[in-house]
C-alpha cells in the first residue's frame, strides 16, 4: 500500500485534528485483516504485514500526530512528493526534502531532522552512518507528521495563542 504524507492534513484517512474516535476507526481501516499482528494496540498503533508500524497520538481528544516506522519490505511505501522516505538513504532524503522546504538537524536529538514548515520529522538511531549494511543508521527509522504548533517553543506557542484569539 502507498502512503502519501500530506502535511499538515495527514496521511490517508488519518487527518490531523480529527476526533480520537474517528482516528481509532481510521487507524483500524489501515489494518490488513488477512494478517493481523498480535502487536497491534487498538487506538495506539498497528503493524502491517510489511512491518510498517502506524502509530497515532491524540491530545485533548484530537489527533495530534501520526508516526510511521520503516517497513521490512517494499509492499508498503511512504512518500512525500515522490521521495520514498524509508527506501532512500537518510542523507538523500534530507537532500531531496530540502528541494521543497527547510530541513534542520535537531540539535537536541542526534539523528533527527525536522522540516518545521511541513510539520514533519525524520529520525534514525545514529546521527551519521554511511554504511548501507547498517540499515538502522543508513535509513530513517521513523517519520512523524504533526499538527500546526507541535514544534513551537513556549514563546511561539504563546504567540500562536495570542494571534488566534
N, C-alpha and C positions, 0 to 999 in steps of 0.2 A: 504494500500500500504506500502511496506517496503522501507525505505530509508537508504542506507548504506553510512556512512561518509567515504570518501576515500581521506584523506589528502595526499598531497597537491593538488590533482587533482580536487576534487569537490564532488558533490552529484548528482547522476543520470545524467540527461542531463545538469546540471549546472556545467560547467567546469571553474575553476579559470583561468582568463586571456582571456576568450572568449570576443568577442566584445559585447558592450551594446545591439546592435540589436539582436545578437544571444542569449544573456542572456534573453532578453524580450520574445523571441519565446520559449526558453526552459522553462522559468517560466510559461508561458501560457499553455504549454503542461502538466503541473502538476495539472492544474485545473480539478475538477470533473464537467464536463459540465451538469450533471444531477442535480447538486446542487451548482450553482454559488453563492458566497457570495456577498452581497451588499457592504461589507467592502473591497473587492478586489480593489487594485490600480495598474492597468497595469504598468509594468516597475518598480514597487516598491515591492509589496507583494500580495500574495494570501492567502486565508483561505480555507482549505479543509473541507469537512463536519464533520470530526473528531474534528475540532477546531485547527488542526495543521496550524500554520502560517509559510509560507516560504517567506523570505524577501531577496532581492538582493541589494548589494551596489556596485556601479561602480565608478571608478575614472579614469579620462582621457580616457573615452570611453571603459574601460575594466572592466570585472567583478573582483572585489577585494575580496568580501566576500559574504557568504551565511549564513543567520541566520534562525534557526528553533525554534519555540516555542512549548511548551508542548501541545499535543492534549488533548482533554477532554475525549476521549475514545480510545480504543486499535485498532481501524481499521487502523490507521497509526502507524508505528513503526519506530523509528530512532535508528540505532545501529552503533557501531564501534566494529569490531571483536567480535561479539556476546554479547556485552554489550549494553543492552537497556538503553539508556541514560535518558529517561524520565520515564520509568516504575520502575526502581530500585531507592531506597533511594539515595540521593546525596552522602552520605558518602560511600556507597557501590560502586557507580560509580567511585569515586576518587580512592578507594582501588583497584578496578579491572583495572582501567586505568593505575595505577602505575605498574601493571604487564607487561605493554607494553612500558611505557615511563615515563619520569619525569613529575610530575604534581605538580604545586606550587600554593599555595593560593596567590591571588593578594593582596599585602599589601595596595594598594590604593582603593580597592573595596571589602568590606566585602561580602562574599557570592560568589565571583568569583574565579574560579580555571582555570589556564592556563596550557596547555600542549604545550609549545613553540616549541618543535621539531616536533610536529604534526600540529601545527598551528590551534589548537582547543582551545576554551574557553567555560567554562560552568558557568552558573550564576543562582543564586536563590536570592530572596529578603532579606533573613536573613542569617547571617553568620553561625549560628548553630541552628538547630531545630530538636529535636529528637521525635517530636510528629507526628505520621503518620496521625492524623486527620487534621493537618495543612499542606495541600498539598503545599502551597506556599513556605514553608521553608524546608520541608522534601524532596522534589524532586527538581531537577533542572528545571528551567523555560525555559531557552534558551540554545542553543548550537550554536556556531559560528565557521565556518571553513573559514580560510583566506588565502591570498596569502603569499608567502615567503616574509619576511621583515615586515609584518604587525605589529609585536610586537617589532620591533627594537627600541632601543633608538636612539636619534640623532647621537651619536657616532657610533653605529652599522650600521645605515643607510649610514653614510658617508663611513665607511669601506666597506660595500657591494658595493656601487657605485665605489669605487676605485678598487676593485677586478674585477668588471665586465667591466672595460674599456679596 
